[in-house]
Amino acid sequence: MDDPKLIDLEPHKWRSDRPKPREPIFGAGAANLIAIGITVAILLGLSYFVRGQLNAWWPGSQAETSKSLPPGNYTWSPEKGLQKSD
């Protein structure tokens, strides 16, 4: 060990005169992570709102197909379709 740059220290014994960065989650990337999270939340909110507006404006697309049937027994045939059987 003639070279002074080759000092083998334990990580908890490292010292330096210059300031060291903090953990990565608190570093410069935290602002980007928060900005991405806010952007995703806004886009999801807008898509939910637009989907609701489209369903209200154009009710024939999903409103009729999502109606539930009253309770009872039903039979289906290719000729007659779905019919309630008594």
PyMOL Python script that loads the backbone (N, CA, C, O; Angstrom):
from pymol import cmd

cmd.read_pdbstr("""\
ATOM      1  N   MET A   1       0.826  -1.181   0.000  1.00  0.00           N
ATOM      2  CA  MET A   1       0.000   0.000   0.000  1.00  0.00           C
ATOM      3  C   MET A   1       0.872   1.247   0.000  1.00  0.00           C
ATOM      4  O   MET A   1       0.841   2.045   0.937  1.00  0.00           O
ATOM      5  N   ASP A   2       1.616   1.394  -1.023  1.00  0.00           N
ATOM      6  CA  ASP A   2       2.473   2.569  -1.147  1.00  0.00           C
ATOM      7  C   ASP A   2       1.722   3.761  -1.707  1.00  0.00           C
ATOM      8  O   ASP A   2       2.114   4.906  -1.482  1.00  0.00           O
ATOM      9  N   ASP A   3       0.640   3.502  -2.438  1.00  0.00           N
ATOM     10  CA  ASP A   3      -0.146   4.590  -3.040  1.00  0.00           C
ATOM     11  C   ASP A   3      -1.155   5.105  -2.024  1.00  0.00           C
ATOM     12  O   ASP A   3      -1.958   4.319  -1.521  1.00  0.00           O
ATOM     13  N   PRO A   4      -1.146   6.423  -1.696  1.00  0.00           N
ATOM     14  CA  PRO A   4      -2.086   6.926  -0.690  1.00  0.00           C
ATOM     15  C   PRO A   4      -3.542   6.937  -1.154  1.00  0.00           C
ATOM     16  O   PRO A   4      -4.445   7.065  -0.328  1.00  0.00           O
ATOM     17  N   LYS A   5      -3.785   6.805  -2.456  1.00  0.00           N
ATOM     18  CA  LYS A   5      -5.155   6.774  -2.956  1.00  0.00           C
ATOM     19  C   LYS A   5      -5.817   5.420  -2.713  1.00  0.00           C
ATOM     20  O   LYS A   5      -7.039   5.313  -2.812  1.00  0.00           O
ATOM     21  N   LEU A   6      -5.060   4.412  -2.407  1.00  0.00           N
ATOM     22  CA  LEU A   6      -5.585   3.066  -2.202  1.00  0.00           C
ATOM     23  C   LEU A   6      -5.753   2.772  -0.711  1.00  0.00           C
ATOM     24  O   LEU A   6      -5.152   1.833  -0.190  1.00  0.00           O
ATOM     25  N   ILE A   7      -6.546   3.552  -0.045  1.00  0.00           N
ATOM     26  CA  ILE A   7      -6.821   3.344   1.370  1.00  0.00           C
ATOM     27  C   ILE A   7      -8.121   2.558   1.486  1.00  0.00           C
ATOM     28  O   ILE A   7      -9.137   2.957   0.917  1.00  0.00           O
ATOM     29  N   ASP A   8      -8.101   1.494   2.183  1.00  0.00           N
ATOM     30  CA  ASP A   8      -9.272   0.641   2.333  1.00  0.00           C
ATOM     31  C   ASP A   8      -9.973   0.990   3.645  1.00  0.00           C
ATOM     32  O   ASP A   8      -9.521   0.604   4.722  1.00  0.00           O
ATOM     33  N   LEU A   9     -11.085   1.727   3.542  1.00  0.00           N
ATOM     34  CA  LEU A   9     -11.846   2.134   4.720  1.00  0.00           C
ATOM     35  C   LEU A   9     -13.225   1.508   4.690  1.00  0.00           C
ATOM     36  O   LEU A   9     -13.756   1.176   3.630  1.00  0.00           O
ATOM     37  N   GLU A  10     -13.785   1.355   5.860  1.00  0.00           N
ATOM     38  CA  GLU A  10     -15.179   0.938   5.975  1.00  0.00           C
ATOM     39  C   GLU A  10     -16.056   2.107   5.508  1.00  0.00           C
ATOM     40  O   GLU A  10     -15.673   3.262   5.692  1.00  0.00           O
ATOM     41  N   PRO A  11     -17.230   1.834   4.905  1.00  0.00           N
ATOM     42  CA  PRO A  11     -18.076   2.929   4.407  1.00  0.00           C
ATOM     43  C   PRO A  11     -18.483   3.925   5.488  1.00  0.00           C
ATOM     44  O   PRO A  11     -18.614   5.112   5.188  1.00  0.00           O
ATOM     45  N   HIS A  12     -18.685   3.498   6.718  1.00  0.00           N
ATOM     46  CA  HIS A  12     -19.101   4.437   7.758  1.00  0.00           C
ATOM     47  C   HIS A  12     -17.951   5.328   8.235  1.00  0.00           C
ATOM     48  O   HIS A  12     -18.175   6.258   9.009  1.00  0.00           O
ATOM     49  N   LYS A  13     -16.727   5.055   7.782  1.00  0.00           N
ATOM     50  CA  LYS A  13     -15.571   5.873   8.162  1.00  0.00           C
ATOM     51  C   LYS A  13     -15.163   6.853   7.064  1.00  0.00           C
ATOM     52  O   LYS A  13     -14.185   7.582   7.229  1.00  0.00           O
ATOM     53  N   TRP A  14     -15.886   6.884   5.957  1.00  0.00           N
ATOM     54  CA  TRP A  14     -15.523   7.793   4.872  1.00  0.00           C
ATOM     55  C   TRP A  14     -15.771   9.225   5.306  1.00  0.00           C
ATOM     56  O   TRP A  14     -16.809   9.520   5.899  1.00  0.00           O
ATOM     57  N   ARG A  15     -14.848  10.107   5.022  1.00  0.00           N
ATOM     58  CA  ARG A  15     -14.974  11.527   5.333  1.00  0.00           C
ATOM     59  C   ARG A  15     -14.561  12.336   4.115  1.00  0.00           C
ATOM     60  O   ARG A  15     -13.729  11.902   3.318  1.00  0.00           O
ATOM     61  N   SER A  16     -15.145  13.506   3.982  1.00  0.00           N
ATOM     62  CA  SER A  16     -14.813  14.375   2.863  1.00  0.00           C
ATOM     63  C   SER A  16     -15.066  15.820   3.272  1.00  0.00           C
ATOM     64  O   SER A  16     -15.907  16.098   4.127  1.00  0.00           O
ATOM     65  N   ASP A  17     -14.326  16.738   2.650  1.00  0.00           N
ATOM     66  CA  ASP A  17     -14.520  18.162   2.919  1.00  0.00           C
ATOM     67  C   ASP A  17     -15.655  18.753   2.093  1.00  0.00           C
ATOM     68  O   ASP A  17     -16.225  19.780   2.459  1.00  0.00           O
ATOM     69  N   ARG A  18     -15.978  18.109   0.988  1.00  0.00           N
ATOM     70  CA  ARG A  18     -17.052  18.630   0.131  1.00  0.00           C
ATOM     71  C   ARG A  18     -18.400  18.052   0.577  1.00  0.00           C
ATOM     72  O   ARG A  18     -18.448  16.948   1.119  1.00  0.00           O
ATOM     73  N   PRO A  19     -19.493  18.788   0.353  1.00  0.00           N
ATOM     74  CA  PRO A  19     -20.813  18.266   0.755  1.00  0.00           C
ATOM     75  C   PRO A  19     -21.216  17.088  -0.133  1.00  0.00           C
ATOM     76  O   PRO A  19     -20.987  17.100  -1.343  1.00  0.00           O
ATOM     77  N   LYS A  20     -21.800  16.102   0.469  1.00  0.00           N
ATOM     78  CA  LYS A  20     -22.232  14.909  -0.265  1.00  0.00           C
ATOM     79  C   LYS A  20     -23.733  15.001  -0.536  1.00  0.00           C
ATOM     80  O   LYS A  20     -24.483  15.558   0.266  1.00  0.00           O
ATOM     81  N   PRO A  21     -24.159  14.454  -1.664  1.00  0.00           N
ATOM     82  CA  PRO A  21     -25.600  14.453  -1.944  1.00  0.00           C
ATOM     83  C   PRO A  21     -26.327  13.516  -0.991  1.00  0.00           C
ATOM     84  O   PRO A  21     -25.757  12.559  -0.468  1.00  0.00           O
ATOM     85  N   ARG A  22     -27.578  13.816  -0.787  1.00  0.00           N
ATOM     86  CA  ARG A  22     -28.396  12.972   0.079  1.00  0.00           C
ATOM     87  C   ARG A  22     -28.828  11.727  -0.659  1.00  0.00           C
ATOM     88  O   ARG A  22     -28.376  11.471  -1.775  1.00  0.00           O
ATOM     89  N   GLU A  23     -29.691  10.959  -0.048  1.00  0.00           N
ATOM     90  CA  GLU A  23     -30.202   9.750  -0.671  1.00  0.00           C
ATOM     91  C   GLU A  23     -30.901  10.116  -1.983  1.00  0.00           C
ATOM     92  O   GLU A  23     -31.402  11.233  -2.113  1.00  0.00           O
ATOM     93  N   PRO A  24     -30.946   9.205  -2.953  1.00  0.00           N
ATOM     94  CA  PRO A  24     -31.534   9.527  -4.260  1.00  0.00           C
ATOM     95  C   PRO A  24     -32.992   9.972  -4.202  1.00  0.00           C
ATOM     96  O   PRO A  24     -33.412  10.787  -5.023  1.00  0.00           O
ATOM     97  N   ILE A  25     -33.770   9.461  -3.260  1.00  0.00           N
ATOM     98  CA  ILE A  25     -35.183   9.841  -3.225  1.00  0.00           C
ATOM     99  C   ILE A  25     -35.373  11.301  -2.815  1.00  0.00           C
ATOM    100  O   ILE A  25     -36.390  11.909  -3.148  1.00  0.00           O
ATOM    101  N   PHE A  26     -34.406  11.864  -2.097  1.00  0.00           N
ATOM    102  CA  PHE A  26     -34.498  13.256  -1.687  1.00  0.00           C
ATOM    103  C   PHE A  26     -33.658  14.163  -2.582  1.00  0.00           C
ATOM    104  O   PHE A  26     -33.572  15.364  -2.328  1.00  0.00           O
ATOM    105  N   GLY A  27     -33.049  13.619  -3.604  1.00  0.00           N
ATOM    106  CA  GLY A  27     -32.167  14.398  -4.472  1.00  0.00           C
ATOM    107  C   GLY A  27     -32.943  15.172  -5.522  1.00  0.00           C
ATOM    108  O   GLY A  27     -34.118  15.495  -5.343  1.00  0.00           O
ATOM    109  N   ALA A  28     -32.261  15.459  -6.616  1.00  0.00           N
ATOM    110  CA  ALA A  28     -32.847  16.265  -7.688  1.00  0.00           C
ATOM    111  C   ALA A  28     -33.983  15.535  -8.400  1.00  0.00           C
ATOM    112  O   ALA A  28     -34.830  16.181  -9.017  1.00  0.00           O
ATOM    113  N   GLY A  29     -34.020  14.217  -8.331  1.00  0.00           N
ATOM    114  CA  GLY A  29     -35.060  13.459  -9.006  1.00  0.00           C
ATOM    115  C   GLY A  29     -36.417  13.521  -8.333  1.00  0.00           C
ATOM    116  O   GLY A  29     -37.418  13.135  -8.938  1.00  0.00           O
ATOM    117  N   ALA A  30     -36.479  13.995  -7.099  1.00  0.00           N
ATOM    118  CA  ALA A  30     -37.763  14.048  -6.387  1.00  0.00           C
ATOM    119  C   ALA A  30     -38.723  15.022  -7.062  1.00  0.00           C
ATOM    120  O   ALA A  30     -39.918  14.741  -7.147  1.00  0.00           O
ATOM    121  N   ALA A  31     -38.228  16.155  -7.540  1.00  0.00           N
ATOM    122  CA  ALA A  31     -39.106  17.128  -8.211  1.00  0.00           C
ATOM    123  C   ALA A  31     -39.687  16.529  -9.483  1.00  0.00           C
ATOM    124  O   ALA A  31     -40.863  16.729  -9.787  1.00  0.00           O
ATOM    125  N   ASN A  32     -38.866  15.793 -10.228  1.00  0.00           N
ATOM    126  CA  ASN A  32     -39.370  15.154 -11.446  1.00  0.00           C
ATOM    127  C   ASN A  32     -40.412  14.090 -11.119  1.00  0.00           C
ATOM    128  O   ASN A  32     -41.415  13.972 -11.823  1.00  0.00           O
ATOM    129  N   LEU A  33     -40.188  13.320 -10.069  1.00  0.00           N
ATOM    130  CA  LEU A  33     -41.142  12.294  -9.670  1.00  0.00           C
ATOM    131  C   LEU A  33     -42.479  12.907  -9.266  1.00  0.00           C
ATOM    132  O   LEU A  33     -43.536  12.388  -9.628  1.00  0.00           O
ATOM    133  N   ILE A  34     -42.436  13.992  -8.529  1.00  0.00           N
ATOM    134  CA  ILE A  34     -43.671  14.675  -8.120  1.00  0.00           C
ATOM    135  C   ILE A  34     -44.383  15.243  -9.332  1.00  0.00           C
ATOM    136  O   ILE A  34     -45.607  15.148  -9.430  1.00  0.00           O
ATOM    137  N   ALA A  35     -43.632  15.838 -10.265  1.00  0.00           N
ATOM    138  CA  ALA A  35     -44.242  16.403 -11.476  1.00  0.00           C
ATOM    139  C   ALA A  35     -44.891  15.311 -12.318  1.00  0.00           C
ATOM    140  O   ALA A  35     -45.979  15.512 -12.856  1.00  0.00           O
ATOM    141  N   ILE A  36     -44.241  14.170 -12.437  1.00  0.00           N
ATOM    142  CA  ILE A  36     -44.820  13.062 -13.207  1.00  0.00           C
ATOM    143  C   ILE A  36     -46.077  12.543 -12.512  1.00  0.00           C
ATOM    144  O   ILE A  36     -47.071  12.249 -13.177  1.00  0.00           O
ATOM    145  N   GLY A  37     -46.048  12.428 -11.197  1.00  0.00           N
ATOM    146  CA  GLY A  37     -47.226  11.972 -10.459  1.00  0.00           C
ATOM    147  C   GLY A  37     -48.416  12.908 -10.619  1.00  0.00           C
ATOM    148  O   GLY A  37     -49.546  12.459 -10.810  1.00  0.00           O
ATOM    149  N   ILE A  38     -48.158  14.212 -10.540  1.00  0.00           N
ATOM    150  CA  ILE A  38     -49.238  15.196 -10.718  1.00  0.00           C
ATOM    151  C   ILE A  38     -49.784  15.131 -12.136  1.00  0.00           C
ATOM    152  O   ILE A  38     -50.996  15.205 -12.338  1.00  0.00           O
ATOM    153  N   THR A  39     -48.895  14.992 -13.127  1.00  0.00           N
ATOM    154  CA  THR A  39     -49.336  14.911 -14.525  1.00  0.00           C
ATOM    155  C   THR A  39     -50.195  13.674 -14.759  1.00  0.00           C
ATOM    156  O   THR A  39     -51.223  13.756 -15.431  1.00  0.00           O
ATOM    157  N   VAL A  40     -49.794  12.549 -14.224  1.00  0.00           N
ATOM    158  CA  VAL A  40     -50.583  11.319 -14.388  1.00  0.00           C
ATOM    159  C   VAL A  40     -51.942  11.463 -13.716  1.00  0.00           C
ATOM    160  O   VAL A  40     -52.955  11.029 -14.267  1.00  0.00           O
ATOM    161  N   ALA A  41     -51.975  12.069 -12.530  1.00  0.00           N
ATOM    162  CA  ALA A  41     -53.249  12.259 -11.831  1.00  0.00           C
ATOM    163  C   ALA A  41     -54.181  13.175 -12.630  1.00  0.00           C
ATOM    164  O   ALA A  41     -55.381  12.913 -12.717  1.00  0.00           O
ATOM    165  N   ILE A  42     -53.644  14.233 -13.206  1.00  0.00           N
ATOM    166  CA  ILE A  42     -54.465  15.149 -14.011  1.00  0.00           C
ATOM    167  C   ILE A  42     -54.992  14.439 -15.256  1.00  0.00           C
ATOM    168  O   ILE A  42     -56.164  14.584 -15.603  1.00  0.00           O
ATOM    169  N   LEU A  43     -54.132  13.672 -15.928  1.00  0.00           N
ATOM    170  CA  LEU A  43     -54.576  12.966 -17.130  1.00  0.00           C
ATOM    171  C   LEU A  43     -55.630  11.913 -16.822  1.00  0.00           C
ATOM    172  O   LEU A  43     -56.585  11.753 -17.581  1.00  0.00           O
ATOM    173  N   LEU A  44     -55.468  11.191 -15.713  1.00  0.00           N
ATOM    174  CA  LEU A  44     -56.495  10.215 -15.336  1.00  0.00           C
ATOM    175  C   LEU A  44     -57.813  10.898 -14.990  1.00  0.00           C
ATOM    176  O   LEU A  44     -58.883  10.408 -15.352  1.00  0.00           O
ATOM    177  N   GLY A  45     -57.738  12.019 -14.294  1.00  0.00           N
ATOM    178  CA  GLY A  45     -58.949  12.761 -13.972  1.00  0.00           C
ATOM    179  C   GLY A  45     -59.645  13.289 -15.214  1.00  0.00           C
ATOM    180  O   GLY A  45     -60.869  13.220 -15.324  1.00  0.00           O
ATOM    181  N   LEU A  46     -58.869  13.815 -16.145  1.00  0.00           N
ATOM    182  CA  LEU A  46     -59.463  14.310 -17.387  1.00  0.00           C
ATOM    183  C   LEU A  46     -60.084  13.187 -18.213  1.00  0.00           C
ATOM    184  O   LEU A  46     -61.159  13.354 -18.788  1.00  0.00           O
ATOM    185  N   SER A  47     -59.402  12.043 -18.271  1.00  0.00           N
ATOM    186  CA  SER A  47     -59.965  10.940 -19.046  1.00  0.00           C
ATOM    187  C   SER A  47     -61.256  10.425 -18.406  1.00  0.00           C
ATOM    188  O   SER A  47     -62.193  10.059 -19.115  1.00  0.00           O
ATOM    189  N   TYR A  48     -61.311  10.395 -17.070  1.00  0.00           N
ATOM    190  CA  TYR A  48     -62.535   9.973 -16.384  1.00  0.00           C
ATOM    191  C   TYR A  48     -63.664  10.970 -16.654  1.00  0.00           C
ATOM    192  O   TYR A  48     -64.804  10.571 -16.891  1.00  0.00           O
ATOM    193  N   PHE A  49     -63.345  12.262 -16.618  1.00  0.00           N
ATOM    194  CA  PHE A  49     -64.344  13.294 -16.873  1.00  0.00           C
ATOM    195  C   PHE A  49     -64.842  13.229 -18.319  1.00  0.00           C
ATOM    196  O   PHE A  49     -66.047  13.288 -18.564  1.00  0.00           O
ATOM    197  N   VAL A  50     -63.917  13.109 -19.275  1.00  0.00           N
ATOM    198  CA  VAL A  50     -64.297  13.067 -20.690  1.00  0.00           C
ATOM    199  C   VAL A  50     -65.120  11.819 -20.979  1.00  0.00           C
ATOM    200  O   VAL A  50     -66.081  11.872 -21.746  1.00  0.00           O
ATOM    201  N   ARG A  51     -64.746  10.689 -20.365  1.00  0.00           N
ATOM    202  CA  ARG A  51     -65.528   9.472 -20.564  1.00  0.00           C
ATOM    203  C   ARG A  51     -66.961   9.654 -20.065  1.00  0.00           C
ATOM    204  O   ARG A  51     -67.906   9.207 -20.714  1.00  0.00           O
ATOM    205  N   GLY A  52     -67.123  10.303 -18.923  1.00  0.00           N
ATOM    206  CA  GLY A  52     -68.463  10.565 -18.401  1.00  0.00           C
ATOM    207  C   GLY A  52     -69.253  11.503 -19.294  1.00  0.00           C
ATOM    208  O   GLY A  52     -70.452  11.310 -19.495  1.00  0.00           O
ATOM    209  N   GLN A  53     -68.581  12.526 -19.834  1.00  0.00           N
ATOM    210  CA  GLN A  53     -69.262  13.452 -20.738  1.00  0.00           C
ATOM    211  C   GLN A  53     -69.677  12.756 -22.028  1.00  0.00           C
ATOM    212  O   GLN A  53     -70.770  12.999 -22.541  1.00  0.00           O
ATOM    213  N   LEU A  54     -68.808  11.887 -22.557  1.00  0.00           N
ATOM    214  CA  LEU A  54     -69.163  11.163 -23.777  1.00  0.00           C
ATOM    215  C   LEU A  54     -70.323  10.210 -23.543  1.00  0.00           C
ATOM    216  O   LEU A  54     -71.207  10.097 -24.393  1.00  0.00           O
ATOM    217  N   ASN A  55     -70.337   9.527 -22.415  1.00  0.00           N
ATOM    218  CA  ASN A  55     -71.453   8.626 -22.115  1.00  0.00           C
ATOM    219  C   ASN A  55     -72.750   9.389 -21.932  1.00  0.00           C
ATOM    220  O   ASN A  55     -73.811   8.892 -22.309  1.00  0.00           O
ATOM    221  N   ALA A  56     -72.691  10.591 -21.359  1.00  0.00           N
ATOM    222  CA  ALA A  56     -73.901  11.395 -21.183  1.00  0.00           C
ATOM    223  C   ALA A  56     -74.383  11.952 -22.513  1.00  0.00           C
ATOM    224  O   ALA A  56     -75.587  12.069 -22.741  1.00  0.00           O
ATOM    225  N   TRP A  57     -73.446  12.298 -23.395  1.00  0.00           N
ATOM    226  CA  TRP A  57     -73.819  12.887 -24.677  1.00  0.00           C
ATOM    227  C   TRP A  57     -74.233  11.830 -25.686  1.00  0.00           C
ATOM    228  O   TRP A  57     -75.084  12.087 -26.538  1.00  0.00           O
ATOM    229  N   TRP A  58     -73.646  10.653 -25.602  1.00  0.00           N
ATOM    230  CA  TRP A  58     -73.877   9.593 -26.572  1.00  0.00           C
ATOM    231  C   TRP A  58     -74.323   8.339 -25.831  1.00  0.00           C
ATOM    232  O   TRP A  58     -73.560   7.379 -25.730  1.00  0.00           O
ATOM    233  N   PRO A  59     -75.545   8.335 -25.312  1.00  0.00           N
ATOM    234  CA  PRO A  59     -75.962   7.257 -24.405  1.00  0.00           C
ATOM    235  C   PRO A  59     -76.184   5.908 -25.069  1.00  0.00           C
ATOM    236  O   PRO A  59     -76.198   4.891 -24.376  1.00  0.00           O
ATOM    237  N   GLY A  60     -76.356   5.860 -26.370  1.00  0.00           N
ATOM    238  CA  GLY A  60     -76.649   4.594 -27.031  1.00  0.00           C
ATOM    239  C   GLY A  60     -75.502   3.614 -27.040  1.00  0.00           C
ATOM    240  O   GLY A  60     -75.722   2.422 -27.256  1.00  0.00           O
ATOM    241  N   SER A  61     -74.290   4.068 -26.815  1.00  0.00           N
ATOM    242  CA  SER A  61     -73.142   3.177 -26.963  1.00  0.00           C
ATOM    243  C   SER A  61     -73.013   2.193 -25.811  1.00  0.00           C
ATOM    244  O   SER A  61     -72.925   0.989 -26.050  1.00  0.00           O
ATOM    245  N   GLN A  62     -72.998   2.668 -24.564  1.00  0.00           N
ATOM    246  CA  GLN A  62     -72.790   1.757 -23.439  1.00  0.00           C
ATOM    247  C   GLN A  62     -73.971   1.703 -22.488  1.00  0.00           C
ATOM    248  O   GLN A  62     -74.107   0.735 -21.740  1.00  0.00           O
ATOM    249  N   ALA A  63     -74.813   2.698 -22.494  1.00  0.00           N
ATOM    250  CA  ALA A  63     -75.900   2.739 -21.517  1.00  0.00           C
ATOM    251  C   ALA A  63     -76.892   1.598 -21.750  1.00  0.00           C
ATOM    252  O   ALA A  63     -77.359   0.981 -20.793  1.00  0.00           O
ATOM    253  N   GLU A  64     -77.218   1.311 -23.018  1.00  0.00           N
ATOM    254  CA  GLU A  64     -78.195   0.254 -23.290  1.00  0.00           C
ATOM    255  C   GLU A  64     -77.614  -1.130 -23.055  1.00  0.00           C
ATOM    256  O   GLU A  64     -78.323  -2.034 -22.615  1.00  0.00           O
ATOM    257  N   THR A  65     -76.358  -1.300 -23.337  1.00  0.00           N
ATOM    258  CA  THR A  65     -75.769  -2.629 -23.172  1.00  0.00           C
ATOM    259  C   THR A  65     -75.472  -2.945 -21.720  1.00  0.00           C
ATOM    260  O   THR A  65     -75.312  -4.115 -21.372  1.00  0.00           O
ATOM    261  N   SER A  66     -75.392  -1.940 -20.861  1.00  0.00           N
ATOM    262  CA  SER A  66     -75.060  -2.212 -19.469  1.00  0.00           C
ATOM    263  C   SER A  66     -76.287  -2.273 -18.560  1.00  0.00           C
ATOM    264  O   SER A  66     -76.137  -2.369 -17.342  1.00  0.00           O
ATOM    265  N   LYS A  67     -77.493  -2.219 -19.119  1.00  0.00           N
ATOM    266  CA  LYS A  67     -78.691  -2.334 -18.294  1.00  0.00           C
ATOM    267  C   LYS A  67     -78.805  -3.753 -17.754  1.00  0.00           C
ATOM    268  O   LYS A  67     -78.609  -4.725 -18.484  1.00  0.00           O
ATOM    269  N   SER A  68     -79.123  -3.858 -16.471  1.00  0.00           N
ATOM    270  CA  SER A  68     -79.276  -5.183 -15.893  1.00  0.00           C
ATOM    271  C   SER A  68     -80.699  -5.686 -16.132  1.00  0.00           C
ATOM    272  O   SER A  68     -81.643  -4.905 -16.254  1.00  0.00           O
ATOM    273  N   LEU A  69     -80.821  -6.983 -16.195  1.00  0.00           N
ATOM    274  CA  LEU A  69     -82.121  -7.604 -16.411  1.00  0.00           C
ATOM    275  C   LEU A  69     -82.830  -7.804 -15.089  1.00  0.00           C
ATOM    276  O   LEU A  69     -82.179  -7.997 -14.062  1.00  0.00           O
ATOM    277  N   PRO A  70     -84.162  -7.762 -15.094  1.00  0.00           N
ATOM    278  CA  PRO A  70     -84.885  -8.059 -13.860  1.00  0.00           C
ATOM    279  C   PRO A  70     -84.676  -9.520 -13.476  1.00  0.00           C
ATOM    280  O   PRO A  70     -84.380 -10.348 -14.337  1.00  0.00           O
ATOM    281  N   PRO A  71     -84.825  -9.843 -12.204  1.00  0.00           N
ATOM    282  CA  PRO A  71     -84.596 -11.230 -11.785  1.00  0.00           C
ATOM    283  C   PRO A  71     -85.590 -12.184 -12.435  1.00  0.00           C
ATOM    284  O   PRO A  71     -86.730 -11.825 -12.729  1.00  0.00           O
ATOM    285  N   GLY A  72     -85.130 -13.387 -12.643  1.00  0.00           N
ATOM    286  CA  GLY A  72     -85.978 -14.414 -13.249  1.00  0.00           C
ATOM    287  C   GLY A  72     -85.140 -15.362 -14.054  1.00  0.00           C
ATOM    288  O   GLY A  72     -83.916 -15.241 -14.103  1.00  0.00           O
ATOM    289  N   ASN A  73     -85.805 -16.323 -14.696  1.00  0.00           N
ATOM    290  CA  ASN A  73     -85.127 -17.299 -15.551  1.00  0.00           C
ATOM    291  C   ASN A  73     -85.277 -16.873 -16.997  1.00  0.00           C
ATOM    292  O   ASN A  73     -86.340 -16.420 -17.421  1.00  0.00           O
ATOM    293  N   TYR A  74     -84.201 -17.025 -17.743  1.00  0.00           N
ATOM    294  CA  TYR A  74     -84.189 -16.612 -19.139  1.00  0.00           C
ATOM    295  C   TYR A  74     -83.657 -17.744 -19.997  1.00  0.00           C
ATOM    296  O   TYR A  74     -82.820 -18.536 -19.566  1.00  0.00           O
ATOM    297  N   THR A  75     -84.165 -17.802 -21.228  1.00  0.00           N
ATOM    298  CA  THR A  75     -83.639 -18.740 -22.213  1.00  0.00           C
ATOM    299  C   THR A  75     -83.264 -17.948 -23.457  1.00  0.00           C
ATOM    300  O   THR A  75     -83.828 -16.893 -23.749  1.00  0.00           O
ATOM    301  N   TRP A  76     -82.292 -18.495 -24.179  1.00  0.00           N
ATOM    302  CA  TRP A  76     -81.855 -17.831 -25.401  1.00  0.00           C
ATOM    303  C   TRP A  76     -81.870 -18.825 -26.534  1.00  0.00           C
ATOM    304  O   TRP A  76     -81.416 -19.958 -26.378  1.00  0.00           O
ATOM    305  N   SER A  77     -82.382 -18.416 -27.659  1.00  0.00           N
ATOM    306  CA  SER A  77     -82.339 -19.234 -28.867  1.00  0.00           C
ATOM    307  C   SER A  77     -81.959 -18.321 -30.029  1.00  0.00           C
ATOM    308  O   SER A  77     -82.267 -17.130 -30.009  1.00  0.00           O
ATOM    309  N   PRO A  78     -81.290 -18.875 -31.042  1.00  0.00           N
ATOM    310  CA  PRO A  78     -80.888 -18.020 -32.167  1.00  0.00           C
ATOM    311  C   PRO A  78     -82.074 -17.409 -32.907  1.00  0.00           C
ATOM    312  O   PRO A  78     -81.958 -16.323 -33.474  1.00  0.00           O
ATOM    313  N   GLU A  79     -83.191 -18.086 -32.906  1.00  0.00           N
ATOM    314  CA  GLU A  79     -84.361 -17.563 -33.633  1.00  0.00           C
ATOM    315  C   GLU A  79     -85.064 -16.438 -32.883  1.00  0.00           C
ATOM    316  O   GLU A  79     -85.469 -15.440 -33.479  1.00  0.00           O
ATOM    317  N   LYS A  80     -85.207 -16.611 -31.553  1.00  0.00           N
ATOM    318  CA  LYS A  80     -86.008 -15.675 -30.785  1.00  0.00           C
ATOM    319  C   LYS A  80     -85.178 -14.731 -29.917  1.00  0.00           C
ATOM    320  O   LYS A  80     -85.696 -13.721 -29.440  1.00  0.00           O
ATOM    321  N   GLY A  81     -83.921 -15.039 -29.708  1.00  0.00           N
ATOM    322  CA  GLY A  81     -83.092 -14.197 -28.855  1.00  0.00           C
ATOM    323  C   GLY A  81     -83.307 -14.536 -27.381  1.00  0.00           C
ATOM    324  O   GLY A  81     -83.658 -15.667 -27.047  1.00  0.00           O
ATOM    325  N   LEU A  82     -83.098 -13.565 -26.509  1.00  0.00           N
ATOM    326  CA  LEU A  82     -83.253 -13.771 -25.084  1.00  0.00           C
ATOM    327  C   LEU A  82     -84.702 -13.525 -24.689  1.00  0.00           C
ATOM    328  O   LEU A  82     -85.263 -12.465 -24.969  1.00  0.00           O
ATOM    329  N   GLN A  83     -85.297 -14.509 -24.040  1.00  0.00           N
ATOM    330  CA  GLN A  83     -86.677 -14.390 -23.602  1.00  0.00           C
ATOM    331  C   GLN A  83     -86.802 -14.905 -22.176  1.00  0.00           C
ATOM    332  O   GLN A  83     -86.099 -15.824 -21.755  1.00  0.00           O
ATOM    333  N   LYS A  84     -87.712 -14.285 -21.456  1.00  0.00           N
ATOM    334  CA  LYS A  84     -87.948 -14.698 -20.071  1.00  0.00           C
ATOM    335  C   LYS A  84     -88.824 -15.938 -20.084  1.00  0.00           C
ATOM    336  O   LYS A  84     -89.873 -15.969 -20.727  1.00  0.00           O
ATOM    337  N   SER A  85     -88.381 -16.959 -19.365  1.00  0.00           N
ATOM    338  CA  SER A  85     -89.171 -18.192 -19.303  1.00  0.00           C
ATOM    339  C   SER A  85     -89.862 -18.229 -17.947  1.00  0.00           C
ATOM    340  O   SER A  85     -89.249 -17.969 -16.912  1.00  0.00           O
ATOM    341  N   ASP A  86     -91.164 -18.561 -17.974  1.00  0.00           N
ATOM    342  CA  ASP A  86     -91.940 -18.590 -16.718  1.00  0.00           C
ATOM    343  C   ASP A  86     -92.052 -19.972 -16.163  1.00  0.00           C
ATOM    344  O   ASP A  86     -92.670 -20.168 -15.116  1.00  0.00           O
TER     345      ASP A  86
END
""", "prot")
cmd.dss("prot")
cmd.show_as("cartoon", "prot")
cmd.util.cbc("prot")
cmd.orient("prot")
